[in-house]
Amino acid sequence: MKRTMFRAGPVIALAAIVGLVAQLLVAVSLPALAAQSTPAAPAIATPATPPTPQLPATVTDASGKQVTVKDVSRIVPLSGDVAEIIWDLGLGSHIVAADLSAVYPPSLQQLPSVGVERNLNAEAILAAKPTVVIGKQQAGPQSVIEQVAAAGVPVVIVKSPQTIEEPALKVREVAAALGVSAAGEQLATRTQNEIDQAAALAKTAKTHPTVMLLYVRSGDIQLIGGRGSVADAMIAAAGGVDAGTAAGINGFQPVTAEAVVAAAPDYIIVPASGVQSIGGVDAVLKIPGVAETPAGKAKRILVFDDLELLDLTPRTGQALMQLTRAIHPELAAASPVASPAATPAA
């Protein structure tokens, strides 16, 4: 009889789980875990001189609506990655409120909260007196988006394709909506260059280790990522084999010890805030099945910043380089490999 590896039940979207717990837990850095995690990536430098927005700016957003933005003096981003992009574009001082996933740079955590990306609060958004609100297709509930728009606030929804191409796409769309397309093109090109260089280095690897993403949270939330997830895209680009995808998982599903052992990952990736919420790396090793895997036996547990790993930000190329070097030790000291796609057109 064929063994059943996964508990019965529907596929669970990662963002939905995050939405349930993020009001109590936010992504944090874990310097104490440095020996068992990839090092923190340096920030992308913001422009020395903030760009001057060219307004009004009219864009067609992901919902197909034409939106005209006339004022970017008070911006409310609806997700952490969008907030990070706005900061890297040099407009961080214009952000007046944000959702709870806006934790990078850390100063954003001092701003008033508007809830969580999938569980936003219209009153909190409007209380910030925004001149523009910008988020992704996951932002909701839809009634909140409609209420904010009905109040006369321009609401721009950008695409979020969950692929390795997403960071540069989001940068360009956010920048266009804020009237700083030139700065956006520079940031998008730099971001894509870093992604391309990491992917090119990964292609020189001689091995293809199996890598599992475990999404964990206090309260016994334990999910394995698979096909269609951001982690799947990152693992593939780093030259690894996604354990969840190989097991036939679409999205995210709860796992059993049997599933973890059968997947036999060489490396296990966990988001930093989840590790923090359950008590550290030692707690990850106590998850049923983990200690019996090659990753568990060798303590190859890689802890990544949540936004870098799962939200595809301007730091994605840096995170991809870290992941590539981590799962291919033979490439740890190798220089990045330039590719034609990584060279901006003259």
C-alpha positions as CSV (number, residue, x, y, z in Angstrom):
1,M,0.0,0.0,0.0
2,K,1.3,3.4,-0.9
3,R,2.1,5.5,2.2
4,T,0.2,8.7,2.8
5,M,2.8,11.4,3.4
6,F,0.6,14.4,4.0
7,R,-2.3,15.0,6.2
8,A,-5.6,15.3,4.5
9,G,-6.8,18.8,3.9
10,P,-6.6,21.7,1.4
11,V,-3.4,23.3,0.3
12,I,-2.7,26.2,2.6
13,A,-1.4,29.5,1.3
14,L,1.6,30.8,3.2
15,A,0.3,34.4,3.1
16,A,-3.0,33.4,4.7
17,I,-1.1,31.8,7.6
18,V,1.1,34.8,8.0
19,G,-2.0,37.0,8.1
20,L,-3.3,35.1,11.1
21,V,-0.2,35.4,13.2
22,A,1.6,38.5,12.1
23,Q,-0.3,40.7,14.4
24,L,1.5,39.0,17.2
25,L,4.8,38.1,15.5
26,V,6.9,40.2,13.2
27,A,10.1,39.3,11.3
28,V,13.2,39.8,13.4
29,S,16.9,39.3,12.8
30,L,18.5,36.5,14.8
31,P,22.2,37.3,15.3
32,A,22.5,34.5,17.8
33,L,21.8,32.0,15.1
34,A,24.5,33.3,12.8
35,A,26.5,30.1,13.1
36,Q,23.7,28.1,11.6
37,S,22.3,30.6,9.2
38,T,23.4,32.6,6.2
39,P,24.8,36.0,7.1
40,A,22.6,39.0,6.9
41,A,22.8,40.7,3.5
42,P,23.9,44.4,3.4
43,A,21.2,46.9,2.6
44,I,20.9,48.3,-0.9
45,A,22.0,51.9,-0.5
46,T,19.3,54.5,-0.9
47,P,19.9,57.5,-3.2
48,A,22.0,60.2,-1.6
49,T,19.6,62.8,-3.0
50,P,15.9,61.7,-3.0
51,P,14.4,61.7,-6.5
52,T,11.9,64.4,-7.4
53,P,8.6,62.8,-8.3
54,Q,7.2,63.7,-11.7
55,L,3.5,64.1,-11.0
56,P,0.8,63.6,-11.8
57,A,1.6,59.9,-12.6
58,T,-1.1,57.8,-14.2
59,V,-0.7,54.0,-14.2
60,T,-2.8,50.9,-15.0
61,D,-2.5,48.7,-12.0
62,A,-2.8,44.9,-11.6
63,S,-6.6,45.2,-11.2
64,G,-6.8,46.9,-14.6
65,K,-7.8,50.2,-13.2
66,Q,-6.2,53.5,-14.3
67,V,-5.1,55.3,-11.2
68,T,-3.7,58.9,-11.1
69,V,-1.4,59.9,-8.3
70,K,-1.0,63.6,-7.8
71,D,0.7,63.7,-4.4
72,V,3.2,61.3,-2.7
73,S,3.9,63.3,0.4
74,R,2.0,60.7,2.6
75,I,2.4,57.1,1.4
76,V,0.9,54.1,3.0
77,P,2.4,50.8,1.7
78,L,0.3,47.7,2.4
79,S,3.1,45.1,2.6
80,G,6.7,44.9,3.9
81,D,8.3,44.4,0.4
82,V,6.5,47.4,-1.0
83,A,7.6,49.5,2.0
84,E,11.2,48.4,1.4
85,I,11.0,49.3,-2.2
86,I,9.7,52.8,-1.4
87,W,12.6,53.2,1.1
88,D,15.2,52.1,-1.4
89,L,13.8,54.5,-4.0
90,G,14.6,57.3,-1.6
91,L,11.1,58.1,-0.5
92,G,11.2,56.5,2.9
93,S,10.5,59.7,4.7
94,H,7.2,59.9,2.9
95,I,5.9,56.7,4.5
96,V,3.4,57.6,7.2
97,A,2.0,54.2,8.2
98,A,2.5,50.6,7.1
99,D,1.4,47.0,7.7
100,L,3.1,44.8,10.4
101,S,5.4,43.1,7.9
102,A,7.2,46.4,7.2
103,V,10.2,45.6,9.3
104,Y,13.1,46.6,7.0
105,P,14.6,49.0,7.6
106,P,13.8,48.7,11.3
107,S,12.8,52.3,11.6
108,L,9.6,51.4,9.7
109,Q,8.4,49.5,12.8
110,Q,8.0,52.8,14.6
111,L,5.2,53.9,12.2
112,P,1.5,53.5,13.0
113,S,0.1,50.1,11.9
114,V,-2.6,49.5,9.4
115,G,-3.0,45.8,10.2
116,V,-1.6,42.9,8.1
117,E,-1.6,42.7,4.3
118,R,-4.5,40.3,4.1
119,N,-6.3,41.7,7.1
120,L,-6.1,45.5,6.7
121,N,-7.9,48.1,8.7
122,A,-9.6,50.8,6.6
123,E,-9.9,53.2,9.6
124,A,-6.2,52.9,10.4
125,I,-5.3,53.6,6.8
126,L,-7.5,56.6,6.5
127,A,-6.4,57.9,9.9
128,A,-2.9,58.3,8.4
129,K,-4.3,60.8,5.9
130,P,-2.6,59.2,2.9
131,T,-2.2,60.9,-0.4
132,V,-1.6,57.5,-2.0
133,V,-1.9,53.8,-0.9
134,I,0.1,51.1,-2.7
135,G,0.0,47.3,-2.3
136,K,0.0,44.0,-4.0
137,Q,-2.7,41.7,-5.3
138,Q,-2.8,39.9,-1.9
139,A,-3.9,43.1,-0.1
140,G,-7.3,42.8,1.5
141,P,-10.0,42.3,2.3
142,Q,-11.4,43.8,-0.9
143,S,-14.0,45.7,1.1
144,V,-11.2,47.7,2.8
145,I,-9.5,48.5,-0.5
146,E,-12.8,49.7,-1.9
147,Q,-13.5,51.8,1.2
148,V,-10.2,53.6,1.0
149,A,-10.6,54.2,-2.7
150,A,-14.2,55.5,-2.1
151,A,-12.7,58.0,0.4
152,G,-10.9,59.6,-2.6
153,V,-7.5,58.1,-1.9
154,P,-5.6,56.8,-5.0
155,V,-5.0,53.1,-4.4
156,V,-2.5,51.3,-6.6
157,I,-2.3,47.5,-6.7
158,V,0.9,46.1,-8.3
159,K,1.4,42.6,-9.7
160,S,2.9,39.9,-7.5
161,P,3.8,36.9,-9.8
162,Q,5.7,34.8,-7.1
163,T,8.6,34.2,-9.5
164,I,12.3,35.2,-9.5
165,E,11.4,38.0,-11.9
166,E,9.0,39.6,-9.4
167,P,11.4,42.0,-7.6
168,A,12.4,44.0,-10.6
169,L,8.8,44.1,-11.9
170,K,7.5,45.4,-8.5
171,V,10.2,48.0,-8.3
172,R,9.3,49.4,-11.7
173,E,5.6,49.4,-11.0
174,V,5.9,51.0,-7.6
175,A,8.3,53.6,-9.0
176,A,6.0,54.4,-11.9
177,A,3.0,55.0,-9.6
178,L,5.1,57.3,-7.4
179,G,6.4,59.3,-10.3
180,V,10.1,58.2,-9.9
181,S,10.5,55.9,-12.9
182,A,14.1,56.8,-13.5
183,A,15.1,55.9,-10.0
184,G,13.0,52.8,-10.3
185,E,14.8,51.7,-13.4
186,Q,18.2,52.1,-11.7
187,L,17.0,50.1,-8.7
188,A,15.3,47.4,-10.8
189,T,18.4,47.0,-13.0
190,R,20.7,46.7,-10.0
191,T,18.3,44.2,-8.3
192,Q,18.0,42.1,-11.5
193,N,21.8,42.2,-12.0
194,E,22.3,40.7,-8.5
195,I,19.7,38.0,-9.2
196,D,21.2,37.1,-12.6
197,Q,24.8,36.9,-11.1
198,A,23.6,34.6,-8.3
199,A,21.7,32.4,-10.8
200,A,24.7,32.3,-13.1
201,L,27.0,31.2,-10.3
202,A,24.4,28.5,-9.3
203,K,24.6,27.1,-12.8
204,T,28.3,26.3,-12.3
205,A,27.5,24.0,-9.4
206,K,28.1,20.3,-10.0
207,T,25.6,19.1,-7.4
208,H,21.8,19.7,-6.9
209,P,21.0,19.2,-3.3
210,T,17.5,18.7,-2.0
211,V,16.3,21.7,-0.1
212,M,13.1,21.9,2.1
213,L,11.4,25.1,3.2
214,L,9.7,24.7,6.6
215,Y,7.4,27.4,7.6
216,V,7.0,27.2,11.3
217,R,5.2,29.3,13.9
218,S,4.3,29.0,17.6
219,G,1.0,27.1,18.0
220,D,2.2,24.0,16.1
221,I,2.0,25.6,12.7
222,Q,4.4,23.5,10.5
223,L,4.1,23.7,6.7
224,I,6.3,22.5,3.9
225,G,6.5,24.6,0.8
226,G,6.2,23.3,-2.7
227,R,5.4,24.2,-6.4
228,G,4.3,27.7,-7.0
229,S,5.8,29.1,-3.8
230,V,8.4,31.8,-3.6
231,A,10.7,29.4,-1.9
232,D,10.4,27.0,-4.8
233,A,11.5,29.7,-7.2
234,M,14.5,30.7,-5.0
235,I,15.6,27.1,-4.5
236,A,15.5,26.3,-8.2
237,A,17.4,29.5,-9.1
238,A,20.0,28.5,-6.5
239,G,20.6,25.2,-8.2
240,G,18.7,23.1,-5.7
241,V,15.8,20.6,-5.8
242,D,12.8,21.8,-3.9
243,A,11.8,18.9,-1.6
244,G,8.1,19.9,-1.5
245,T,7.9,20.2,-5.3
246,A,9.5,16.9,-5.7
247,A,6.9,15.4,-3.3
248,G,4.1,16.8,-5.4
249,I,3.1,19.6,-3.1
250,N,1.4,22.7,-4.6
251,G,1.7,25.8,-2.4
252,F,2.0,24.9,1.2
253,Q,0.7,21.8,3.2
254,P,0.9,20.6,6.8
255,V,3.5,17.9,7.1
256,T,4.0,14.8,9.1
257,A,7.3,13.3,10.4
258,E,6.9,10.7,7.7
259,A,6.8,13.4,5.0
260,V,9.9,15.2,6.3
261,V,11.9,11.9,6.6
262,A,10.8,10.7,3.1
263,A,11.8,14.0,1.5
264,A,15.4,13.5,2.9
265,P,16.4,17.2,2.5
266,D,20.1,18.0,2.5
267,Y,19.3,21.5,3.7
268,I,16.3,23.0,5.5
269,I,15.4,26.6,5.2
270,V,13.3,28.4,7.8
271,P,12.2,32.0,8.0
272,A,13.8,33.9,10.9
273,S,10.6,35.1,12.7
274,G,9.2,31.5,12.7
275,V,12.4,30.3,14.3
276,Q,12.2,33.0,16.9
277,S,8.6,32.2,17.7
278,I,9.3,28.5,18.5
279,G,12.5,29.1,20.5
280,G,15.4,28.9,18.1
281,V,17.2,26.4,15.8
282,D,17.3,23.8,18.5
283,A,13.5,23.8,18.4
284,V,13.5,23.3,14.7
285,L,15.6,20.2,15.2
286,K,13.0,18.8,17.6
287,I,10.2,19.0,14.9
288,P,9.2,15.4,14.3
289,G,11.3,13.9,11.5
290,V,13.8,16.7,11.1
291,A,16.5,15.1,13.2
292,E,16.4,12.0,11.0
293,T,17.0,13.9,7.8
294,P,20.5,14.5,6.3
295,A,19.9,18.2,7.0
296,G,19.0,17.5,10.6
297,K,21.9,15.1,11.3
298,A,24.4,17.6,9.9
299,K,22.5,20.6,11.5
300,R,22.3,22.2,8.1
301,I,19.4,24.6,9.1
302,L,19.5,27.9,7.1
303,V,17.7,30.8,8.7
304,F,16.7,33.6,6.4
305,D,15.2,37.0,6.9
306,D,11.5,36.7,6.1
307,L,11.3,39.5,3.6
308,E,14.4,38.5,1.8
309,L,13.3,34.9,1.4
310,L,9.5,35.0,0.9
311,D,8.6,38.5,-0.3
312,L,11.0,39.1,-3.1
313,T,12.5,42.5,-2.3
314,P,15.4,44.5,-3.8
315,R,17.6,42.3,-1.5
316,T,16.5,39.1,-3.3
317,G,19.7,38.8,-5.4
318,Q,21.8,39.0,-2.2
319,A,19.6,36.4,-0.5
320,L,19.9,34.2,-3.6
321,M,23.6,34.5,-3.6
322,Q,23.7,33.5,0.1
323,L,21.5,30.5,-0.6
324,T,23.6,29.4,-3.6
325,R,26.8,29.5,-1.6
326,A,25.2,27.8,1.4
327,I,23.8,24.8,-0.5
328,H,26.9,24.5,-2.7
329,P,29.9,24.8,-0.3
330,E,32.3,24.3,-3.2
331,L,31.1,27.7,-4.5
332,A,31.4,29.5,-1.1
333,A,34.6,31.4,-2.2
334,A,33.7,31.6,-5.9
335,S,33.3,35.0,-7.5
336,P,29.9,36.0,-8.9
337,V,29.5,35.1,-12.5
338,A,28.4,37.8,-14.8
339,S,25.9,36.9,-17.5
340,P,24.7,38.8,-20.5
341,A,21.4,39.4,-18.8
342,A,23.2,40.9,-15.8
343,T,24.8,43.7,-17.9
344,P,22.6,46.8,-18.4
345,A,22.2,48.0,-21.9
346,A,24.4,50.9,-22.8
